[in-house]
Amino acid sequence: MAGTDRSATRRRRGTALVAAHTLWFWLLVPPASAVADGRVRPALPAAVGLVVFALLYLALVAVPVAALAVPTVLRHLGLALFTLLGLGLAAAYAGGPGGWSILLMYVAAAGAGALARPAWSFGWVGGAIAAVLVIGASRGAPAGDTAQTALVTMLAGAMTLAFTRMAQLVEELGRTQRELARTAVREERLRFARDLHDLLGHTLSLVVVKAEVVRRLVPTDPRRAAVEAADIERIGRTALTEVREAVTGYRDHGFERELANARAALAAAGIALTVRQSGDPLAAWVDETFGWVLREAVTNVLRHSGASRCEIEVRPDADGWVLTVYDDGVGGRPEPGNGLRGLAERLDRARGTLDLRPAPGGGLRLTARVGRQPSTAVPA
């Protein structure tokens, strides 16, 4: 619908511009007056040729200006017919009254607007100027009149070239703006989908683990089961808050917060955790990026690994910071799902890398690296 509106607007604007081009016809008043006063012989071919010439000019102008759907071959045939008619009328009557060489000004303008390549348009205008000079000299027209007509032809061609180029640039700018808008919408959808997956995937995995603990504890330790159920309620409320924050764009998924969540989740699942941290505190963009990586890595450990032990290590190296998450679970080569693809995208935007491979002693080892310099596009 928006494209239809834009097309209708362009057509209305083009119609107005075509109508404005009729103002240029005041330069045809001298040759038309000469025909009407009987000073041109034979008069009938001159009159018919002048009318057809004017109509063809309007048609040629209307095609690019009003964005009419006319085949290129037909446009070029029309331009060729228009040019031959203009040259014929100018050559036939340039030596008489009326200043018929001015018709070549319209030839220059029509070609400059109709030809797609700038080099062709410049060549066309130059050819029209040369035709004015040649016809004026061969027909014995006053040198001053010929020079004035050549100057007017050059100015008309230059104005048309400038207007055509400006219209092309405006159209390209409009297309670029529309494409940027579509790209921004796609990026925001991807960001939102990625955030929801990372948020809910981890939280729901934790809820499942807690629910299994409650189910096992109900027959033997109802009081402990009630505590775990209350924890599930707390996790659910936290998830609701995080989803609201993701929707509004205000999220805090720093590494320390995710590390605390990981401790609680892995402890509830009966997985022993070892954490090793060294070096200076993480920079802001590294802290947020590693927070997302740790959330997804722990979620995968809870869901798929069947591990009894997990190790998390954060350390600096020569190029930046390294986060490693190791588990002693089933190992293998996991298929990259939405979560791992989302992590790879986040790290790529932060000029980092993600590596996931089987560990030598069994299980999996996930390694994320981020440089010391912030990216211009910090992960959202």
Secondary structure, 3 states (H helix, E strand, C coil): CHHHHHHHHHHHHHHHHHHHHHHHHHHHHHHHHHHHCCCCCCHHHHHHHHHHHHHHHHHHHHHHHCCCCCCHHHHHHHHHHHHHHHHHHHHHHCCCCCCHHHHHHHHHHHHHHHCCCHHHHHHHHHHHHHHHHHHHHHCCCCHHHHHHHHHHHHHHHHHHHHHHHHHHHHHHHHHHHHHHHHHHHHHHHHHHHHHHHHHHHHHHHHHHHHHHHHHHHCCCCHHHHHHHHHHHHHHHHHHHHHHHHHHHCCCCCCHHHHHHHHHHHHHHCCCEEEEEECCCCCCHHHHHHHHHHHHHHHHHHHHHHCCCEEEEEEEECCCEEEEEEEECCCCCCCCCCHHHHHHHHHHHHCCEEEEEEECCCCCEEEEEEEECCCCCCCCC
